[in-house]
């Protein structure tokens, strides 16, 4: 497996979803409610959630009354999400690096689903695709980890047991990336995966957005939409048009 394909391998396994099964859906719902209210999106709006994973944000956005398309590169996740489909909620296999077939009133890139790739040009291509995928006057919402806080509070080693599987997690920041190395024994054999996202602080992201011709309108630091503070905010949330 190529280094840059870690996401195709890891995100498509059942173990990824086991490790992160305790993600706080209440936080996700709070964020979606606050953001759609802040954007003043009419119920007629069509939102693209990309990547959507198994669709937790998409399903909740749809429950608020919006038409939603959830896209993800992981075919297993899309197959799982399709059970939630209705006439205003659809799930598709979509690579962020490929142009979109239609335009949207809003595009959400949530939960640190960016910066996977080695080259800056790939990150810029993705942002340009998001820009081109917006209808005139549409909104792009970018939700990323706060790299500066991560660096200040890095937990280098951790062990978590979920569903009788003990995950050994090691973290490091190296060569411009934040790495998470995950190893565990399950189903009769040893497994080893990794996650990597580019170390993207607010200045780097502002530079990216400028190059992609995305005009930043607000920067928030958490799901309550409090102002961004470099050393203390949990998230880096950017709203652009």
VENVEN-V906152 format. One record per helix or strand of 3 or more residues. SS is the DSSP state (h for helix, s for strand). FROM is the first residue (numbers start at 0). TO is the last residue. Records with the same first field share a line. If there is no record, write none. Layout:
BEGIN
SS=FROM-TO / FROM-TO
END
This chain:
BEGIN
h=2-10 / 13-18 / 24-38 / 55-62 / 74-83 / 119-131 / 146-151 / 201-210
s=45-49 / 66-71 / 88-92 / 103-108 / 133-144 / 156-161 / 164-173 / 176-185 / 188-197 / 215-219 / 234-239
END
